[in-house]
Amino acid sequence: MSIKKKFLKLLQSRRVHARIKRKNKKNRALRFCSFTALVISLGCPVCILLSILVNSYSALTVTKILLPVEINADLALASNPSDLRYKSIGLLNDSLRKVFGGTDFKDGDEILSRNSYKELEKFFRKKVKGSGEYEIWFTASSIINSINKDKYLNDRYAKLLDWLKEKRRVKKFFNKSLFLKSDSREPENAGILGAFIGSLMTIIVCLALALPIGIMSGICLYEFMPKNRLMTNIVEISINNLAAVPSIIFGVVGLTLYLGIFGLPRSSPLVGGMTLSFMMLPNIIIATKNAFANVPITIKDAAFALGAPHIKVILDHSLPIALPRIIHGTVLAIARILGESSPLLMMGMVAFIADTPTSFFDPATVLPVQIYIWSSNPEIAFVELAAIAIIALLLVLFALNLVANFVKRKFEFFNF
């Protein structure tokens, strides 16, 4: 009998050991799958970011060619911009013939950027003090820029570049135009400033419309509308559904309402911001309602017990406590709006805009649309510019998320 009990006990211990072993194996499998999923989820953004960085770093430099320019009194006597441009182009052609006269490069567009005459005009206004020969750095053409960055192969231009390097007349500079100019037909003269200003103006219009309406609507929804009533539930469900509507639908609404009915200027930050305010409004309403729901009920009861009217309770007690969460939700809504492009494409903000907008009625574009325009261009230099614009947009979004988290953590608990 004792042998049988010992055998059963041994068999039971082996079964328990096998069961524990199977559980440990399942735990290890679950841990491995979890870490694998984490590595994949982190690896994909890292790979995308690395590919963007690889494509963008070369756009930070631009190739320039040193040319001797003989500036005389005729340039100073130019009475209007057209005369100054005509004489600047003539001086550039003379300089090109002087330097490249012994080569087969006779066309200046093959060597210099088409806007090189503007660089000569700028140099003349700022640095020329009298007649004489000046050594000036001019931006090279896009094909020479690409060859100097090892992005394009052409024996004819490669020989020219080697000849310029021997003469010490070619050099790479930091591309200031990338951050100080707007879009251009030539990639060496294109920049993101116009798109950045357009995005800023669009966000200002969007906030001016959506922020006050959204905050007041959220206060009304939580403080004044009766709880658990059919109409209140319908309104809340409608707002939640509005936040999930595809953005292209808002573009169609804006196209019909603002451009078709009201006749507002196309491609302007005004119509872009008014259209995006439809998208931001439900997010701010939901953020405001949730912020007021997190206010301790004891604070409101204490204020009512002291005889404070409802408006004083809301403005002096509930709103200051709810404000950090409202700001947090608003900043996150701005981050989402800043990356939208499809509604703005419907508003005509996909056009070529070479000037920086100065008012809310001027034609403009935004960073996501500018990225789309440059990415669809077959020239490799524009793809590099698109990568730079993507990095700029990601940095802005990262900064907005940092601000949102800082505000929420710093001011979440109101000192009263």
C-alpha positions in Angstrom: 0.0 0.0 0.0 2.8 2.4 0.8 4.5 1.6 -2.5 1.3 2.5 -4.4 0.9 5.8 -2.5 4.5 6.7 -3.3 4.0 5.8 -7.0 0.9 8.0 -7.2 2.7 10.8 -5.4 5.6 10.5 -7.8 3.2 10.5 -10.8 1.4 13.5 -9.5 4.6 15.4 -8.9 5.7 14.6 -12.5 2.4 15.9 -13.8 2.7 19.1 -11.8 6.2 19.6 -13.0 5.1 19.0 -16.7 2.3 21.5 -16.2 4.6 24.1 -14.7 7.0 23.5 -17.6 4.3 24.0 -20.1 3.2 27.3 -18.4 6.8 28.6 -18.4 7.1 27.7 -22.0 3.9 29.6 -22.8 5.1 32.6 -20.7 8.4 32.6 -22.6 6.6 32.4 -25.9 4.3 35.3 -24.9 7.3 37.4 -23.8 9.1 36.7 -27.1 6.1 37.6 -29.2 5.6 40.8 -27.1 9.3 41.9 -27.5 9.2 41.0 -31.2 6.1 43.2 -31.7 7.7 46.0 -29.8 10.9 45.8 -31.9 8.9 45.8 -35.1 6.7 48.7 -33.9 9.8 50.7 -33.0 11.9 49.5 -36.0 9.5 50.6 -38.7 9.4 54.3 -37.6 13.2 54.2 -37.2 13.7 52.8 -40.6 11.4 55.4 -42.1 13.2 58.2 -40.3 16.6 56.9 -41.4 15.5 56.8 -45.0 14.3 60.3 -44.8 17.5 61.5 -43.2 19.6 59.7 -45.9 17.6 61.5 -48.6 17.6 64.9 -46.9 21.2 65.5 -45.7 22.4 66.5 -49.2 19.7 69.1 -49.6 21.3 71.1 -46.8 24.2 72.1 -49.1 24.3 73.9 -52.4 27.1 74.1 -54.9 28.3 77.6 -55.9 30.7 78.7 -58.6 33.2 81.6 -58.3 33.1 84.0 -61.2 34.9 87.3 -61.8 32.4 90.1 -62.7 33.4 93.4 -64.1 31.0 95.9 -62.6 31.0 99.4 -64.1 29.0 102.6 -63.8 26.3 101.4 -66.2 24.9 99.1 -63.5 24.6 101.9 -61.1 22.8 104.0 -63.6 20.0 101.5 -64.0 16.8 103.4 -63.3 14.3 100.6 -62.9 14.3 96.9 -62.0 14.0 95.8 -65.6 17.1 97.7 -66.7 19.0 96.4 -63.7 18.0 92.8 -64.6 18.9 93.3 -68.2 22.4 94.7 -67.3 23.0 92.1 -64.7 22.3 89.3 -67.2 24.7 90.9 -69.6 27.5 91.1 -67.0 26.9 87.5 -66.1 27.2 86.4 -69.8 30.4 88.4 -70.1 31.8 86.7 -67.1 30.8 83.2 -68.3 32.4 83.8 -71.7 35.6 85.0 -69.9 35.8 81.8 -67.7 34.3 79.2 -69.9 35.3 80.5 -73.3 37.6 77.6 -74.0 35.0 74.9 -73.2 31.9 73.7 -75.0 29.6 75.2 -72.4 28.2 78.3 -74.1 24.7 78.4 -72.4 24.7 80.0 -69.0 21.7 77.9 -67.9 23.9 74.8 -68.1 26.3 76.3 -65.5 24.4 78.7 -63.3 21.0 78.8 -61.8 18.4 80.9 -63.6 18.1 83.3 -60.7 21.8 84.1 -60.6 21.2 87.6 -61.8 19.3 88.2 -58.6 22.4 87.3 -56.6 24.4 89.8 -58.7 21.8 92.5 -58.0 21.9 91.7 -54.2 25.7 91.8 -54.2 25.6 95.1 -56.1 23.2 96.7 -53.6 25.0 95.6 -50.5 28.8 95.3 -51.2 29.7 97.2 -54.3 31.4 100.6 -53.5 32.8 101.4 -56.9 33.6 100.1 -60.4 36.0 97.2 -60.8 36.3 93.4 -60.9 34.7 91.5 -58.1 34.9 87.7 -57.3 31.3 86.6 -56.6 29.9 83.1 -55.7 26.9 82.2 -57.8 24.5 79.2 -57.3 25.2 76.5 -59.8 22.6 74.8 -61.9 20.6 71.8 -60.6 22.5 69.3 -62.7 25.9 70.5 -61.4 24.5 70.5 -57.9 23.4 66.9 -58.4 26.8 65.8 -59.9 28.7 67.5 -57.1 26.6 65.6 -54.5 27.1 62.2 -56.4 23.4 62.0 -57.2 23.7 62.1 -61.0 26.2 60.8 -63.5 27.2 62.7 -66.7 30.7 62.6 -68.1 30.4 66.0 -69.8 29.4 67.8 -66.6 31.7 65.7 -64.5 34.7 66.9 -66.6 33.5 70.5 -66.2 33.2 70.0 -62.4 36.7 68.6 -62.2 38.1 71.5 -64.2 36.3 73.9 -61.8 37.8 72.1 -58.8 41.3 72.4 -60.3 40.7 76.2 -60.7 39.3 76.3 -57.2 36.1 77.9 -58.5 33.6 75.5 -57.1 32.6 75.0 -53.4 29.7 73.7 -51.3 27.8 76.1 -49.0 25.0 75.7 -46.5 21.7 76.1 -48.3 20.2 79.2 -46.7 17.5 79.4 -49.4 16.0 76.2 -48.0 14.8 78.1 -45.0 14.5 81.7 -46.4 12.6 81.2 -49.7 9.4 79.8 -51.0 8.8 77.3 -53.8 10.7 77.6 -57.1 10.9 75.8 -60.4 14.6 75.4 -59.7 15.3 73.1 -56.8 18.5 75.0 -55.8 16.3 78.1 -55.2 13.3 76.4 -53.5 12.6 76.7 -49.8 10.0 75.8 -47.1 9.4 79.3 -45.7 6.3 80.0 -47.8 4.7 76.7 -46.9 5.6 77.2 -43.2 4.0 80.7 -43.1 1.0 79.3 -45.0 0.6 76.6 -42.4 0.9 79.1 -39.5 -1.7 81.4 -41.0 -4.1 78.5 -41.6 -3.7 77.3 -38.0 -4.4 80.9 -36.7 -7.6 81.1 -38.7 -8.6 77.6 -37.6 -8.0 78.4 -33.9 -9.8 81.7 -34.1 -13.0 79.9 -35.3 -12.9 76.5 -33.6 -11.4 77.4 -30.1 -14.1 79.7 -28.7 -17.0 77.8 -30.3 -15.6 74.4 -29.2 -15.0 75.5 -25.6 -18.5 77.1 -25.2 -20.1 74.1 -26.8 -18.3 71.7 -24.4 -19.4 73.8 -21.4 -23.0 73.8 -22.7 -22.9 70.1 -23.3 -21.7 69.3 -19.8 -23.1 72.0 -17.6 -26.4 73.0 -19.1 -27.8 70.2 -21.1 -29.8 67.6 -19.1 -28.0 64.3 -18.3 -29.1 61.0 -19.8 -31.8 62.5 -22.0 -32.4 61.4 -25.6 -31.4 64.7 -27.1 -28.2 65.0 -25.1 -27.2 61.4 -26.1 -27.9 62.2 -29.8 -25.8 65.3 -29.7 -22.9 63.5 -28.0 -23.0 60.6 -30.5 -23.2 63.1 -33.4 -20.1 65.0 -32.1 -18.2 61.7 -31.7 -19.1 60.6 -35.2 -18.1 64.0 -36.5 -14.6 63.5 -35.1 -14.3 60.3 -37.1 -15.4 61.6 -40.5 -12.8 61.3 -43.2 -11.0 64.6 -43.8 -11.8 64.7 -47.5 -15.5 65.1 -46.6 -14.7 68.4 -44.9 -12.8 69.4 -48.1 -15.9 68.8 -50.1 -18.0 70.8 -47.6 -15.6 73.7 -47.7 -15.4 73.6 -51.5 -19.2 73.9 -51.8 -19.8 76.3 -49.0 -16.9 78.8 -49.0 -15.8 78.7 -52.6 -19.1 77.9 -54.3 -21.6 79.9 -52.2 -19.6 82.6 -50.4 -17.0 83.1 -53.2 -14.0 83.4 -50.9 -10.5 83.6 -52.5 -9.3 80.2 -53.6 -6.0 78.9 -52.2 -5.9 81.3 -49.4 -5.2 80.5 -45.7 -8.6 81.9 -44.9 -10.6 79.2 -46.6 -8.0 76.6 -45.6 -8.4 77.5 -41.9 -12.2 77.8 -42.1 -12.3 74.3 -43.6 -10.0 72.8 -41.1 -12.0 74.3 -38.3 -14.7 71.8 -39.0 -12.2 69.0 -38.2 -10.9 70.7 -35.1 -14.2 71.6 -33.6 -15.4 68.1 -32.4 -12.0 67.4 -30.9 -12.1 70.6 -28.8 -15.7 70.0 -27.7 -14.8 66.5 -26.6 -11.7 67.7 -24.8 -13.6 70.5 -23.0 -16.4 68.1 -21.9 -14.0 65.6 -20.5 -12.0 68.3 -18.8 -15.1 69.6 -17.0 -16.1 66.1 -16.1 -12.8 65.6 -14.3 -13.3 68.7 -12.0 -14.0 67.4 -8.5 -17.7 67.7 -7.7 -16.9 68.9 -4.1 -15.4 72.1 -5.5 -18.7 72.9 -7.3 -20.8 71.9 -4.3 -18.7 74.1 -2.0 -19.1 77.1 -4.4 -22.9 76.6 -4.6 -23.1 76.2 -0.9 -21.5 79.7 -0.5 -24.2 81.2 -2.8 -22.1 81.6 -5.9 -24.2 81.7 -9.2 -23.7 79.1 -11.8 -21.7 81.3 -14.1 -19.3 82.2 -11.3 -18.8 78.5 -10.5 -18.0 77.8 -14.1 -15.7 80.7 -14.7 -14.0 81.1 -11.4 -13.8 77.4 -10.2 -14.4 74.8 -12.9 -12.7 76.5 -15.9 -9.3 77.2 -14.2 -9.1 73.5 -13.1 -10.2 72.2 -16.5 -8.0 74.6 -18.5 -4.8 72.4 -18.6 -6.7 69.5 -20.1 -8.4 71.8 -22.6 -5.0 73.2 -23.7 -3.7 69.6 -23.9 -6.6 68.6 -26.2 -6.3 71.8 -28.3 -2.5 71.3 -28.9 -3.1 67.7 -30.0 -5.8 68.9 -32.3 -3.4 71.4 -33.8 -0.9 68.6 -34.3 -3.5 66.6 -36.2 -4.6 69.5 -38.3 -1.1 70.5 -39.2 -0.6 67.2 -41.0 -3.7 67.3 -43.1 -3.5 67.8 -46.8 -6.6 66.3 -48.5 -9.1 69.1 -47.5 -6.6 71.7 -48.6 -6.2 70.1 -51.9 -9.9 70.6 -52.5 -9.4 74.3 -51.5 -6.8 74.7 -54.3 -3.8 75.0 -52.0 -1.9 72.7 -54.3 -1.0 75.4 -56.8 2.6 76.6 -57.4 3.2 79.5 -55.0 6.5 81.3 -55.5 5.8 84.2 -53.1 5.6 84.1 -49.3 2.0 85.0 -48.2 1.6 88.3 -46.4 -2.1 88.3 -45.6 -4.9 85.7 -45.1 -6.3 86.4 -48.5 -3.0 85.7 -50.5 -2.5 82.4 -52.3 -0.6 80.0 -50.1 0.3 76.4 -49.5 1.1 74.3 -46.4 3.8 71.9 -45.5 2.0 68.6 -46.2 0.9 69.9 -49.6 4.4 71.2 -50.4 5.7 67.7 -49.5 3.2 66.2 -51.9 4.2 68.6 -54.7 7.9 68.0 -54.3 7.5 64.2 -53.9 5.6 63.9 -57.2 8.4 65.8 -59.1 10.6 63.3 -61.0 13.8 65.4 -60.4 15.8 63.9 -57.5 16.7 67.3 -56.0 13.0 67.9 -55.3 12.7 64.6 -53.6 15.6 65.7 -51.3 13.7 68.9 -50.6 10.6 66.9 -49.7 12.6 64.9 -47.2 13.8 68.1 -45.6 10.1 69.4 -45.4 9.1 66.1 -43.8 11.7 66.5 -41.1 10.6 70.1 -40.5 7.0 68.9 -40.2 8.0 66.1 -37.8 10.0 68.5 -35.6 7.0 70.8 -35.4 4.7 67.9 -34.5 7.2 66.6 -31.9 7.4 70.1 -30.4 3.6 70.4 -30.2 3.3 67.0 -28.4 6.0 68.1 -25.9 4.1 71.3 -25.2 0.9 69.4 -24.7 2.5 66.9 -22.3 4.3 69.7 -20.4 1.1 71.7 -19.9 -0.8 68.6 -18.8 1.8 67.5 -16.2 2.7 71.0 -15.0 -0.8 72.5 -14.5 -3.0 69.4 -14.1 -3.5 69.9 -10.4 -4.8 73.4 -9.8 -3.6 75.1 -6.6 -6.6 76.5 -4.9 
